[in-house]
Structure formats: structure tokens, C-alpha cells
Amino acid sequence: MKIDGKSYKTIWFENNLVKIIDQTKLPHQFKIKDLKTVKDAINAIKTMEVRGAPLIGATAAYGLVLSIIENNDLSFLKKSSEQLIASRPTAINLKWAIDRMMKKLNGINEKDILKIALDEAKSIKDEDEGFCKNIGLNGLKIIEEISNKKKGTVNILTHCNAGWLATIDWGTATSPIYHAHQKGIKVHVWVDETRPRNQGANLTSYELNEEGISNTVITDNAGGILMQRGQVDMCIVGTDRTLSNGDVCNKIGTYLKALSAKDNNVPFYVALPSSTIDWSIKDHKQIPIEERNSEELSHVEGIDENNVIKKVRIYPQKSKSLNLAFDVTPAKLVTGLITEKGICEASEKGLKGLFK
């Protein structure tokens, strides 16, 4: 997708460095950052310079490449893999990518290991880009149906950022929107602000603006009344981990949107690549829900009149806060799962019908 009219991917390898777009600076500053060591990759994931389950997975894969460049030693590589997995616990793509890389590198001699690691990391990156494009083409059919029936602008509500900045390109929840826009279908997106890090306002709206797609930022609590008023035709969100039974773990606040959608008969779809499916557990209580620094709640970040990014406190200094980063939306609230292989019901039967 584009920034200032120029096409970018979110991550790439160049001259033994991993290049990323520092998403903590967006939308106020556009900066490309070099990751030189595996510690740089771990820090980028922890501090959310890169974020979104698919991009985290790709960054972790390239983190192992950096580990080999830094120290071509099996014990160092194993330690690096463990540290990468621990950097953010909820998104399953991270562990999936590390496991895939380590399986590929097992038993490879030192002479060949860097080339094989690079090839596999690139495969993970390219594969995700293809998955997200196909998610868009599959989800486009839903938007087309609504457009043909409504004969007007299709209003879509999304939450957090499941856009191209969260993947390699296209995005998950945004991919059907981008494909619809490119096909000439009129769409308007209600963008949840997504407190506390404001990924909707800072990233999703930024993306949509760059692509020339009509969008309006709303507070996280405004979705319900918009649905009551008939101003939302469908919801599309992403996911950091989807269980084999169809339960969806996504950015905090997704569950509340799904409840509002159910109460107002608004279709609620979840867009995901198959790398985000966790086939190993069926009880959502087993998902490690990340609890982040309370400062994300007590402070807000913005740009002042001198174009300087600043952070300010908005809570009383003695106030305590709980900052859970994710919640779980039960499968019964999900209209369907949009994957690279097609659309299915949110259930074990539905998923296994696509992924045998």
C-alpha cells in the first residue's frame, strides 16, 4: 500500500539489516528504522514499533536471521528463539513463525544456515502478503452483496488496526475494503479510536487517508449507537489468535462491539490468515492475555504546535489502572471468518472444512 503516493511493505531485508516502519511515530512522523541485532527485533516487538499478529510473526522470523548474522551458534539461536517467543505472548503468529523457522533450521550446517534462514523468513513474509490479498478478494464478495442490495455507500465499522501496517501488505480487516475501493464500490469506514494506544485513530485512519478512502474516527463507545441508528452495514475486525472452535482473541473492546452487532443484527466478520489459527487449545481461558504497562492508560501521546511528539498524564497521579490488551469474542457472536481459503462459520466444523 502507499504512503505519500509511494508503495511500501512493512518489513524488508537489505544489506544484512532488517528495515521496518516505526509505527510508534505514526501518524505524525514517518521513519524507517534499522534492526541490526536480535535484541533490536525483540525490542521492536515489545515496544510495538512493529505490531499486528502477522507482522510480529515476520519480524520474529527475521529476528532469527539477525541472530545467525550476529552469532552463528546453535545455542545462541535457541536462546534467541525463546526470547522472541516471550516478547509478546498473545499473538500466536509469533510462536508459529519461530517454530517454523527452527524446524527448517534444525540440523543445518553453519555454512548454509544463513541462506536457508533468509529464504524461509522471506517465504513467511511473501506468504502472508498473498494470504492477505486473498482475504480481501474473499471479503470483497460480502461488501459487493451489501452494495448491490443497498444501492449506496457501504458503512463498515472496524476496531484497532488490522490494516496493511499490521501485516506485510493489504491487511486483514482492511483488505476487503481496499479491494472494494479499487473496484469502485463506495465505502465509508467508522474507525474505532481504540484506546489506550489509539491504533485506530493513529494507524487505520492514516492508512485509509493515504489510499483516499472515506473514514471517520469515533470513540470506542460510539459503535453501539451508530448500529442502533442503522449507520453500520457490517463490522470487520482482525484477530491475534483464533481458536479451532471459532473463538476470537483480538484487541480489547472487540467483544463489546460484537455484542452490539448481535443486538442490532449487524453482520460481524473476523478476517484472518491461517497462521493466526491456534489448533492446540479449545478453551479461551488458556490464552495468555497480555497485561501492558499502566502508563499507556494514564498518559496520552500527541504532537504539539512545534511538531514535537509529547506524552502527558491525564489521570490523578495516585490512580491505579488495569491495562488488559486483548479480550475474547465467543464464536456464537461471529457471523463468519474470512480467510485466504474462503469464508466459513466460526466453528471447528467450519475451520476444518477449509483447512483439512
Secondary structure, DSSP 4 states (H G I P E B T S, - for coil): -EETTEE--SEEEETTEEEEE-TTSTTT---EEEE-SHHHHHHHHHTTSS-SHHHHHHHHHHHHHHHHHH---HHHHHHHHHHHHHH-SS-HHHHHHHHHHHHHHTT--HHHHHHHHHHHHHHHHHHHHHHHHHHHHHHHHHHHHHHHHH-SPEEEEE-S--SGGGSSSS-SSSHHHHHHHHTT--EEEEEE--TTTTHIIIIIHHHHHHTT-EEEEE-GGGHHHHHHTT--SEEEE--SEEETTS-EEEETTHHHHHHHHHHTT--EEEE--GGGEE-S---GGGS---B--THHHHEEEEE-TTS-EEEEE-S-TT-----B-EEEE-GGG-SEEEETTEEE-SSHHHHHHH--
